[in-house]
Amino acid sequence: MHVELPEKRYYSIGEVAKAFKVNTSLIRFWEKEFDVLKPKKNAKGTRKFTQEDIKNLKLIYHLVKERGFKLEGAKIHLKEEKKKTLNNFEIISKLEGIKVELLKIKDQL
């Protein structure tokens, strides 16, 4: 899945949910379930997601939504094979980004 977010330091939960095409409640649920998600919170409790959080969300989304992992399976997979999974996922993400750019160029021709 290719997620398009503008280059910023922090993203609101609404921006993140819209980019992933999911409800904000799912993002909050995943935050409770997965230890790797730790968005910053201000005094009011508003979540602010960093680039690292977005990268972790992409990985969780890939495991749960695209590969069909159950939550427990995704947690175990993240703990045991995080480096391997992360490397593979980064390669897939880069290739998907290249595909999107190539399709844009094709449409312009």
BARO-357640 format. One record per atom (N, C-alpha, C): residue in one letter; atom name; x, y, z. Coordinates in steps of 0.05 Angstrom, whole numbers, plus 5000, padded with zeros to 4 digits. Example, Ala and Ser with C-alpha at 12.3 -4.5 7.8 and 13.67 -1.06 7.14 Angstrom:
BEGIN
[pt "A", "N", [5264, 4886, 5156]]
[pt "A", "CA", [5246, 4910, 5156]]
[pt "A", "C", [5264, 4934, 5156]]
[pt "S", "N", [5257, 4955, 5142]]
[pt "S", "CA", [5273, 4979, 5143]]
[pt "S", "C", [5258, 5001, 5157]]
% end
This chain:
BEGIN
[pt "M", "N", [5017, 4977, 5000]]
[pt "M", "CA", [5000, 5000, 5000]]
[pt "M", "C", [5018, 5025, 5000]]
[pt "H", "N", [5012, 5043, 4982]]
[pt "H", "CA", [5027, 5068, 4980]]
[pt "H", "C", [5011, 5089, 4995]]
[pt "V", "N", [5023, 5100, 5016]]
[pt "V", "CA", [5009, 5121, 5032]]
[pt "V", "C", [5022, 5148, 5025]]
[pt "E", "N", [5005, 5167, 5018]]
[pt "E", "CA", [5014, 5193, 5011]]
[pt "E", "C", [5008, 5213, 5033]]
[pt "L", "N", [5030, 5222, 5046]]
[pt "L", "CA", [5028, 5242, 5067]]
[pt "L", "C", [5048, 5264, 5061]]
[pt "P", "N", [5041, 5289, 5066]]
[pt "P", "CA", [5061, 5310, 5061]]
[pt "P", "C", [5084, 5307, 5081]]
[pt "E", "N", [5107, 5318, 5073]]
[pt "E", "CA", [5131, 5317, 5091]]
[pt "E", "C", [5126, 5336, 5114]]
[pt "K", "N", [5122, 5325, 5138]]
[pt "K", "CA", [5118, 5340, 5162]]
[pt "K", "C", [5132, 5326, 5185]]
[pt "R", "N", [5135, 5340, 5207]]
[pt "R", "CA", [5147, 5328, 5230]]
[pt "R", "C", [5127, 5311, 5245]]
[pt "Y", "N", [5102, 5321, 5248]]
[pt "Y", "CA", [5081, 5307, 5262]]
[pt "Y", "C", [5056, 5306, 5246]]
[pt "Y", "N", [5041, 5284, 5249]]
[pt "Y", "CA", [5015, 5281, 5235]]
[pt "Y", "C", [4994, 5276, 5256]]
[pt "S", "N", [4970, 5286, 5251]]
[pt "S", "CA", [4947, 5281, 5269]]
[pt "S", "C", [4936, 5253, 5263]]
[pt "I", "N", [4921, 5243, 5282]]
[pt "I", "CA", [4909, 5216, 5278]]
[pt "I", "C", [4889, 5217, 5255]]
[pt "G", "N", [4876, 5239, 5250]]
[pt "G", "CA", [4858, 5241, 5228]]
[pt "G", "C", [4872, 5240, 5201]]
[pt "E", "N", [4895, 5253, 5199]]
[pt "E", "CA", [4911, 5252, 5174]]
[pt "E", "C", [4921, 5224, 5169]]
[pt "V", "N", [4929, 5210, 5190]]
[pt "V", "CA", [4940, 5183, 5188]]
[pt "V", "C", [4917, 5164, 5179]]
[pt "A", "N", [4895, 5166, 5192]]
[pt "A", "CA", [4872, 5149, 5186]]
[pt "A", "C", [4863, 5153, 5157]]
[pt "K", "N", [4862, 5178, 5148]]
[pt "K", "CA", [4854, 5184, 5121]]
[pt "K", "C", [4874, 5172, 5101]]
[pt "A", "N", [4900, 5175, 5107]]
[pt "A", "CA", [4920, 5165, 5089]]
[pt "A", "C", [4919, 5134, 5086]]
[pt "F", "N", [4913, 5120, 5108]]
[pt "F", "CA", [4911, 5091, 5108]]
[pt "F", "C", [4883, 5081, 5100]]
[pt "K", "N", [4864, 5100, 5098]]
[pt "K", "CA", [4836, 5093, 5091]]
[pt "K", "C", [4823, 5074, 5112]]
[pt "V", "N", [4828, 5081, 5138]]
[pt "V", "CA", [4816, 5066, 5160]]
[pt "V", "C", [4804, 5086, 5180]]
[pt "N", "N", [4790, 5076, 5199]]
[pt "N", "CA", [4778, 5093, 5220]]
[pt "N", "C", [4800, 5100, 5240]]
[pt "T", "N", [4796, 5123, 5254]]
[pt "T", "CA", [4815, 5131, 5275]]
[pt "T", "C", [4814, 5111, 5298]]
[pt "S", "N", [4791, 5098, 5302]]
[pt "S", "CA", [4789, 5079, 5324]]
[pt "S", "C", [4808, 5055, 5319]]
[pt "L", "N", [4812, 5047, 5294]]
[pt "L", "CA", [4830, 5025, 5288]]
[pt "L", "C", [4859, 5033, 5294]]
[pt "I", "N", [4866, 5058, 5288]]
[pt "I", "CA", [4893, 5068, 5294]]
[pt "I", "C", [4897, 5068, 5325]]
[pt "R", "N", [4877, 5077, 5340]]
[pt "R", "CA", [4879, 5077, 5369]]
[pt "R", "C", [4881, 5048, 5380]]
[pt "F", "N", [4866, 5030, 5368]]
[pt "F", "CA", [4866, 5002, 5376]]
[pt "F", "C", [4894, 4990, 5371]]
[pt "W", "N", [4905, 4995, 5348]]
[pt "W", "CA", [4932, 4984, 5342]]
[pt "W", "C", [4953, 4996, 5360]]
[pt "E", "N", [4949, 5021, 5368]]
[pt "E", "CA", [4968, 5034, 5387]]
[pt "E", "C", [4968, 5018, 5414]]
[pt "K", "N", [4945, 5009, 5422]]
[pt "K", "CA", [4943, 4994, 5447]]
[pt "K", "C", [4955, 4966, 5444]]
[pt "E", "N", [4951, 4954, 5421]]
[pt "E", "CA", [4959, 4927, 5416]]
[pt "E", "C", [4989, 4923, 5410]]
[pt "F", "N", [5000, 4942, 5395]]
[pt "F", "CA", [5028, 4939, 5386]]
[pt "F", "C", [5046, 4958, 5401]]
[pt "D", "N", [5067, 4947, 5413]]
[pt "D", "CA", [5086, 4963, 5429]]
[pt "D", "C", [5102, 4982, 5412]]
[pt "V", "N", [5106, 4976, 5387]]
[pt "V", "CA", [5122, 4993, 5370]]
[pt "V", "C", [5109, 5020, 5363]]
[pt "L", "N", [5083, 5022, 5367]]
[pt "L", "CA", [5069, 5047, 5362]]
[pt "L", "C", [5068, 5064, 5388]]
[pt "K", "N", [5083, 5085, 5388]]
[pt "K", "CA", [5084, 5103, 5411]]
[pt "K", "C", [5082, 5132, 5401]]
[pt "P", "N", [5058, 5141, 5392]]
[pt "P", "CA", [5056, 5169, 5384]]
[pt "P", "C", [5059, 5188, 5407]]
[pt "K", "N", [5070, 5211, 5402]]
[pt "K", "CA", [5072, 5231, 5423]]
[pt "K", "C", [5045, 5243, 5429]]
[pt "K", "N", [5041, 5251, 5454]]
[pt "K", "CA", [5015, 5263, 5462]]
[pt "K", "C", [5021, 5290, 5475]]
[pt "N", "N", [5005, 5310, 5469]]
[pt "N", "CA", [5008, 5336, 5482]]
[pt "N", "C", [4992, 5336, 5508]]
[pt "A", "N", [4991, 5359, 5521]]
[pt "A", "CA", [4978, 5361, 5547]]
[pt "A", "C", [4948, 5354, 5545]]
[pt "K", "N", [4936, 5359, 5522]]
[pt "K", "CA", [4908, 5352, 5519]]
[pt "K", "C", [4903, 5323, 5512]]
[pt "G", "N", [4925, 5308, 5506]]
[pt "G", "CA", [4923, 5280, 5499]]
[pt "G", "C", [4920, 5276, 5469]]
[pt "T", "N", [4924, 5296, 5453]]
[pt "T", "CA", [4923, 5294, 5424]]
[pt "T", "C", [4947, 5279, 5414]]
[pt "R", "N", [4942, 5258, 5398]]
[pt "R", "CA", [4964, 5242, 5388]]
[pt "R", "C", [4978, 5256, 5364]]
[pt "K", "N", [5004, 5255, 5364]]
[pt "K", "CA", [5020, 5265, 5342]]
[pt "K", "C", [5039, 5243, 5332]]
[pt "F", "N", [5035, 5234, 5308]]
[pt "F", "CA", [5050, 5212, 5297]]
[pt "F", "C", [5075, 5222, 5282]]
[pt "T", "N", [5098, 5209, 5286]]
[pt "T", "CA", [5123, 5217, 5273]]
[pt "T", "C", [5126, 5199, 5248]]
[pt "Q", "N", [5147, 5204, 5233]]
[pt "Q", "CA", [5154, 5188, 5210]]
[pt "Q", "C", [5158, 5159, 5218]]
[pt "E", "N", [5172, 5155, 5241]]
[pt "E", "CA", [5177, 5128, 5251]]
[pt "E", "C", [5151, 5113, 5257]]
[pt "D", "N", [5131, 5128, 5269]]
[pt "D", "CA", [5105, 5116, 5274]]
[pt "D", "C", [5091, 5108, 5248]]
[pt "I", "N", [5093, 5125, 5228]]
[pt "I", "CA", [5081, 5120, 5202]]
[pt "I", "C", [5093, 5095, 5190]]
[pt "K", "N", [5119, 5092, 5192]]
[pt "K", "CA", [5133, 5069, 5181]]
[pt "K", "C", [5123, 5043, 5196]]
[pt "N", "N", [5121, 5045, 5222]]
[pt "N", "CA", [5111, 5022, 5237]]
[pt "N", "C", [5082, 5015, 5230]]
[pt "L", "N", [5066, 5036, 5226]]
[pt "L", "CA", [5038, 5032, 5218]]
[pt "L", "C", [5036, 5019, 5191]]
[pt "K", "N", [5053, 5027, 5173]]
[pt "K", "CA", [5053, 5014, 5146]]
[pt "K", "C", [5059, 4985, 5149]]
[pt "L", "N", [5078, 4978, 5166]]
[pt "L", "CA", [5086, 4950, 5170]]
[pt "L", "C", [5063, 4934, 5182]]
[pt "I", "N", [5050, 4946, 5202]]
[pt "I", "CA", [5028, 4932, 5215]]
[pt "I", "C", [5005, 4929, 5196]]
[pt "Y", "N", [4999, 4950, 5180]]
[pt "Y", "CA", [4978, 4949, 5160]]
[pt "Y", "C", [4984, 4926, 5140]]
[pt "H", "N", [5009, 4925, 5131]]
[pt "H", "CA", [5017, 4905, 5112]]
[pt "H", "C", [5012, 4877, 5123]]
[pt "L", "N", [5021, 4872, 5148]]
[pt "L", "CA", [5018, 4846, 5160]]
[pt "L", "C", [4989, 4838, 5165]]
[pt "V", "N", [4973, 4857, 5176]]
[pt "V", "CA", [4946, 4850, 5184]]
[pt "V", "C", [4927, 4852, 5160]]
[pt "K", "N", [4927, 4873, 5145]]
[pt "K", "CA", [4907, 4877, 5124]]
[pt "K", "C", [4915, 4863, 5098]]
[pt "E", "N", [4940, 4864, 5090]]
[pt "E", "CA", [4948, 4854, 5064]]
[pt "E", "C", [4956, 4825, 5065]]
[pt "R", "N", [4970, 4817, 5086]]
[pt "R", "CA", [4979, 4789, 5087]]
[pt "R", "C", [4961, 4772, 5104]]
[pt "G", "N", [4941, 4784, 5118]]
[pt "G", "CA", [4921, 4768, 5132]]
[pt "G", "C", [4929, 4757, 5159]]
[pt "F", "N", [4950, 4768, 5171]]
[pt "F", "CA", [4958, 4759, 5198]]
[pt "F", "C", [4937, 4766, 5219]]
[pt "K", "N", [4933, 4748, 5238]]
[pt "K", "CA", [4918, 4755, 5262]]
[pt "K", "C", [4935, 4774, 5279]]
[pt "L", "N", [4923, 4788, 5298]]
[pt "L", "CA", [4938, 4807, 5314]]
[pt "L", "C", [4961, 4793, 5329]]
[pt "E", "N", [4955, 4770, 5341]]
[pt "E", "CA", [4976, 4756, 5356]]
[pt "E", "C", [4999, 4747, 5338]]
[pt "G", "N", [4992, 4738, 5314]]
[pt "G", "CA", [5012, 4729, 5295]]
[pt "G", "C", [5029, 4753, 5286]]
[pt "A", "N", [5016, 4776, 5282]]
[pt "A", "CA", [5031, 4799, 5273]]
[pt "A", "C", [5050, 4809, 5295]]
[pt "K", "N", [5041, 4807, 5320]]
[pt "K", "CA", [5058, 4815, 5343]]
[pt "K", "C", [5083, 4797, 5344]]
[pt "I", "N", [5078, 4771, 5342]]
[pt "I", "CA", [5100, 4752, 5343]]
[pt "I", "C", [5119, 4756, 5320]]
[pt "H", "N", [5108, 4760, 5296]]
[pt "H", "CA", [5124, 4764, 5272]]
[pt "H", "C", [5141, 4789, 5275]]
[pt "L", "N", [5130, 4810, 5286]]
[pt "L", "CA", [5145, 4835, 5290]]
[pt "L", "C", [5168, 4831, 5310]]
[pt "K", "N", [5163, 4816, 5331]]
[pt "K", "CA", [5184, 4812, 5351]]
[pt "K", "C", [5206, 4794, 5341]]
[pt "E", "N", [5199, 4772, 5328]]
[pt "E", "CA", [5219, 4752, 5320]]
[pt "E", "C", [5234, 4760, 5295]]
[pt "E", "N", [5221, 4771, 5276]]
[pt "E", "CA", [5233, 4775, 5250]]
[pt "E", "C", [5231, 4804, 5241]]
[pt "K", "N", [5233, 4823, 5260]]
[pt "K", "CA", [5229, 4851, 5253]]
[pt "K", "C", [5249, 4861, 5232]]
[pt "K", "N", [5275, 4856, 5235]]
[pt "K", "CA", [5294, 4866, 5216]]
[pt "K", "C", [5289, 4855, 5188]]
[pt "K", "N", [5285, 4829, 5186]]
[pt "K", "CA", [5281, 4816, 5160]]
[pt "K", "C", [5255, 4827, 5148]]
[pt "T", "N", [5234, 4828, 5163]]
[pt "T", "CA", [5208, 4838, 5154]]
[pt "T", "C", [5210, 4867, 5146]]
[pt "L", "N", [5223, 4883, 5162]]
[pt "L", "CA", [5226, 4911, 5156]]
[pt "L", "C", [5242, 4916, 5131]]
[pt "N", "N", [5263, 4901, 5127]]
[pt "N", "CA", [5279, 4904, 5102]]
[pt "N", "C", [5262, 4897, 5077]]
[pt "N", "N", [5248, 4874, 5079]]
[pt "N", "CA", [5231, 4866, 5057]]
[pt "N", "C", [5209, 4886, 5052]]
[pt "F", "N", [5197, 4896, 5073]]
[pt "F", "CA", [5175, 4915, 5071]]
[pt "F", "C", [5185, 4941, 5059]]
[pt "E", "N", [5209, 4950, 5067]]
[pt "E", "CA", [5220, 4975, 5056]]
[pt "E", "C", [5225, 4972, 5026]]
[pt "I", "N", [5235, 4949, 5017]]
[pt "I", "CA", [5240, 4944, 4989]]
[pt "I", "C", [5213, 4945, 4974]]
[pt "I", "N", [5193, 4931, 4984]]
[pt "I", "CA", [5167, 4931, 4972]]
[pt "I", "C", [5155, 4959, 4970]]
[pt "S", "N", [5158, 4975, 4991]]
[pt "S", "CA", [5147, 5002, 4992]]
[pt "S", "C", [5161, 5019, 4971]]
[pt "K", "N", [5187, 5017, 4969]]
[pt "K", "CA", [5202, 5033, 4949]]
[pt "K", "C", [5193, 5025, 4920]]
[pt "L", "N", [5190, 4999, 4916]]
[pt "L", "CA", [5181, 4990, 4889]]
[pt "L", "C", [5153, 5000, 4883]]
[pt "E", "N", [5135, 5000, 4903]]
[pt "E", "CA", [5108, 5011, 4899]]
[pt "E", "C", [5109, 5040, 4893]]
[pt "G", "N", [5127, 5055, 4906]]
[pt "G", "CA", [5130, 5084, 4900]]
[pt "G", "C", [5139, 5088, 4872]]
[pt "I", "N", [5158, 5072, 4863]]
[pt "I", "CA", [5168, 5074, 4836]]
[pt "I", "C", [5146, 5068, 4816]]
[pt "K", "N", [5130, 5048, 4822]]
[pt "K", "CA", [5107, 5041, 4805]]
[pt "K", "C", [5088, 5064, 4802]]
[pt "V", "N", [5082, 5077, 4825]]
[pt "V", "CA", [5063, 5100, 4824]]
[pt "V", "C", [5074, 5122, 4806]]
[pt "E", "N", [5100, 5128, 4810]]
[pt "E", "CA", [5113, 5149, 4794]]
[pt "E", "C", [5113, 5142, 4764]]
[pt "L", "N", [5119, 5117, 4758]]
[pt "L", "CA", [5119, 5108, 4730]]
[pt "L", "C", [5091, 5110, 4717]]
[pt "L", "N", [5070, 5103, 4733]]
[pt "L", "CA", [5043, 5105, 4723]]
[pt "L", "C", [5035, 5134, 4718]]
[pt "K", "N", [5045, 5153, 4735]]
[pt "K", "CA", [5040, 5181, 4731]]
[pt "K", "C", [5053, 5190, 4705]]
[pt "I", "N", [5078, 5181, 4700]]
[pt "I", "CA", [5092, 5189, 4675]]
[pt "I", "C", [5077, 5177, 4651]]
[pt "K", "N", [5068, 5152, 4653]]
[pt "K", "CA", [5053, 5140, 4632]]
[pt "K", "C", [5028, 5156, 4625]]
[pt "D", "N", [5014, 5165, 4645]]
[pt "D", "CA", [4989, 5180, 4641]]
[pt "D", "C", [4995, 5207, 4627]]
[pt "Q", "N", [5018, 5218, 4633]]
[pt "Q", "CA", [5025, 5244, 4621]]
[pt "Q", "C", [5033, 5242, 4592]]
[pt "L", "N", [5041, 5218, 4583]]
[pt "L", "CA", [5049, 5214, 4555]]
[pt "L", "C", [5026, 5213, 4536]]
% end
